[in-house]
């Protein structure tokens, strides 16, 4: 897990995304020392991408997600 502040996240976004994509890292972004966001791979264990977040979830996806 990589923990960064908002300024560092903004300055190093490409490097952080590469770590997430290539190494499966989870990046926690903090403001004033408190976690506010988590960045992690969109890939699931089966090797497929998660559903497109820009599209509405289906009823089945909503039930599956909890």
MODELLER restraints for C-alpha pairs under 7 A, 6 or more apart:
rsr = mdl.restraints
at = mdl.atoms
rsr.add(forms.Gaussian(group=physical.xy_distance, feature=features.Distance(at['CA:1:A'], at['CA:25:A']), mean=5.82, stdev=0.5))
rsr.add(forms.Gaussian(group=physical.xy_distance, feature=features.Distance(at['CA:1:A'], at['CA:26:A']), mean=4.94, stdev=0.5))
rsr.add(forms.Gaussian(group=physical.xy_distance, feature=features.Distance(at['CA:1:A'], at['CA:27:A']), mean=5.89, stdev=0.5))
rsr.add(forms.Gaussian(group=physical.xy_distance, feature=features.Distance(at['CA:2:A'], at['CA:26:A']), mean=6.18, stdev=0.5))
rsr.add(forms.Gaussian(group=physical.xy_distance, feature=features.Distance(at['CA:2:A'], at['CA:27:A']), mean=4.69, stdev=0.5))
rsr.add(forms.Gaussian(group=physical.xy_distance, feature=features.Distance(at['CA:2:A'], at['CA:28:A']), mean=6.14, stdev=0.5))
rsr.add(forms.Gaussian(group=physical.xy_distance, feature=features.Distance(at['CA:3:A'], at['CA:27:A']), mean=5.75, stdev=0.5))
rsr.add(forms.Gaussian(group=physical.xy_distance, feature=features.Distance(at['CA:3:A'], at['CA:28:A']), mean=4.71, stdev=0.5))
rsr.add(forms.Gaussian(group=physical.xy_distance, feature=features.Distance(at['CA:3:A'], at['CA:29:A']), mean=6.00, stdev=0.5))
rsr.add(forms.Gaussian(group=physical.xy_distance, feature=features.Distance(at['CA:4:A'], at['CA:28:A']), mean=6.34, stdev=0.5))
rsr.add(forms.Gaussian(group=physical.xy_distance, feature=features.Distance(at['CA:4:A'], at['CA:29:A']), mean=5.14, stdev=0.5))
rsr.add(forms.Gaussian(group=physical.xy_distance, feature=features.Distance(at['CA:4:A'], at['CA:30:A']), mean=6.09, stdev=0.5))
rsr.add(forms.Gaussian(group=physical.xy_distance, feature=features.Distance(at['CA:5:A'], at['CA:29:A']), mean=5.49, stdev=0.5))
rsr.add(forms.Gaussian(group=physical.xy_distance, feature=features.Distance(at['CA:5:A'], at['CA:30:A']), mean=4.66, stdev=0.5))
rsr.add(forms.Gaussian(group=physical.xy_distance, feature=features.Distance(at['CA:5:A'], at['CA:31:A']), mean=5.81, stdev=0.5))
rsr.add(forms.Gaussian(group=physical.xy_distance, feature=features.Distance(at['CA:6:A'], at['CA:29:A']), mean=6.02, stdev=0.5))
rsr.add(forms.Gaussian(group=physical.xy_distance, feature=features.Distance(at['CA:6:A'], at['CA:30:A']), mean=6.02, stdev=0.5))
rsr.add(forms.Gaussian(group=physical.xy_distance, feature=features.Distance(at['CA:6:A'], at['CA:31:A']), mean=5.98, stdev=0.5))
rsr.add(forms.Gaussian(group=physical.xy_distance, feature=features.Distance(at['CA:9:A'], at['CA:29:A']), mean=6.86, stdev=0.5))
rsr.add(forms.Gaussian(group=physical.xy_distance, feature=features.Distance(at['CA:19:A'], at['CA:25:A']), mean=5.68, stdev=0.5))
rsr.add(forms.Gaussian(group=physical.xy_distance, feature=features.Distance(at['CA:20:A'], at['CA:26:A']), mean=6.14, stdev=0.5))
rsr.add(forms.Gaussian(group=physical.xy_distance, feature=features.Distance(at['CA:20:A'], at['CA:40:A']), mean=5.91, stdev=0.5))
rsr.add(forms.Gaussian(group=physical.xy_distance, feature=features.Distance(at['CA:20:A'], at['CA:41:A']), mean=5.77, stdev=0.5))
rsr.add(forms.Gaussian(group=physical.xy_distance, feature=features.Distance(at['CA:21:A'], at['CA:41:A']), mean=6.09, stdev=0.5))
rsr.add(forms.Gaussian(group=physical.xy_distance, feature=features.Distance(at['CA:24:A'], at['CA:41:A']), mean=6.28, stdev=0.5))
rsr.add(forms.Gaussian(group=physical.xy_distance, feature=features.Distance(at['CA:25:A'], at['CA:40:A']), mean=6.66, stdev=0.5))
rsr.add(forms.Gaussian(group=physical.xy_distance, feature=features.Distance(at['CA:26:A'], at['CA:38:A']), mean=6.92, stdev=0.5))
rsr.add(forms.Gaussian(group=physical.xy_distance, feature=features.Distance(at['CA:26:A'], at['CA:39:A']), mean=5.77, stdev=0.5))
rsr.add(forms.Gaussian(group=physical.xy_distance, feature=features.Distance(at['CA:26:A'], at['CA:40:A']), mean=4.77, stdev=0.5))
rsr.add(forms.Gaussian(group=physical.xy_distance, feature=features.Distance(at['CA:27:A'], at['CA:38:A']), mean=5.64, stdev=0.5))
rsr.add(forms.Gaussian(group=physical.xy_distance, feature=features.Distance(at['CA:27:A'], at['CA:39:A']), mean=4.97, stdev=0.5))
rsr.add(forms.Gaussian(group=physical.xy_distance, feature=features.Distance(at['CA:27:A'], at['CA:40:A']), mean=6.48, stdev=0.5))
rsr.add(forms.Gaussian(group=physical.xy_distance, feature=features.Distance(at['CA:28:A'], at['CA:35:A']), mean=6.37, stdev=0.5))
rsr.add(forms.Gaussian(group=physical.xy_distance, feature=features.Distance(at['CA:28:A'], at['CA:37:A']), mean=5.86, stdev=0.5))
rsr.add(forms.Gaussian(group=physical.xy_distance, feature=features.Distance(at['CA:28:A'], at['CA:38:A']), mean=4.50, stdev=0.5))
rsr.add(forms.Gaussian(group=physical.xy_distance, feature=features.Distance(at['CA:28:A'], at['CA:39:A']), mean=6.36, stdev=0.5))
rsr.add(forms.Gaussian(group=physical.xy_distance, feature=features.Distance(at['CA:29:A'], at['CA:35:A']), mean=5.73, stdev=0.5))
rsr.add(forms.Gaussian(group=physical.xy_distance, feature=features.Distance(at['CA:29:A'], at['CA:36:A']), mean=5.91, stdev=0.5))
rsr.add(forms.Gaussian(group=physical.xy_distance, feature=features.Distance(at['CA:29:A'], at['CA:37:A']), mean=5.18, stdev=0.5))
rsr.add(forms.Gaussian(group=physical.xy_distance, feature=features.Distance(at['CA:29:A'], at['CA:38:A']), mean=6.13, stdev=0.5))
rsr.add(forms.Gaussian(group=physical.xy_distance, feature=features.Distance(at['CA:30:A'], at['CA:36:A']), mean=5.34, stdev=0.5))
rsr.add(forms.Gaussian(group=physical.xy_distance, feature=features.Distance(at['CA:42:A'], at['CA:49:A']), mean=5.73, stdev=0.5))
rsr.add(forms.Gaussian(group=physical.xy_distance, feature=features.Distance(at['CA:42:A'], at['CA:50:A']), mean=5.71, stdev=0.5))
rsr.add(forms.Gaussian(group=physical.xy_distance, feature=features.Distance(at['CA:43:A'], at['CA:49:A']), mean=4.63, stdev=0.5))
rsr.add(forms.Gaussian(group=physical.xy_distance, feature=features.Distance(at['CA:43:A'], at['CA:50:A']), mean=6.14, stdev=0.5))
rsr.add(forms.Gaussian(group=physical.xy_distance, feature=features.Distance(at['CA:44:A'], at['CA:50:A']), mean=6.60, stdev=0.5))
